[in-house]
Amino acid sequence: MKEYIEEKYPKRLILYANEVCDSFGFSPSTLRRMKTDETLFPPPMKVSGRRIGYRVDQIVLWTEGKWKGVKK
């Protein structure tokens, strides 16, 4: 999956929510449900006033099963 993301989005550090949905076949509502629990999916970050994005390195860890979640 890492190669797929690097090939589709070269030299990117952030993927927007719609790009994450397209890459994994999620609906936007599924992504919203997943982001409410930061132990299940990497947390979003605010990119601009109305856009959120996800760090590519964290998404890759999640796809590899190495995402440990955010500790509070």
Order of alpha helices (4+ residues) and beta strands (2+ residues): alpha-beta-alpha-alpha-beta-beta-alpha
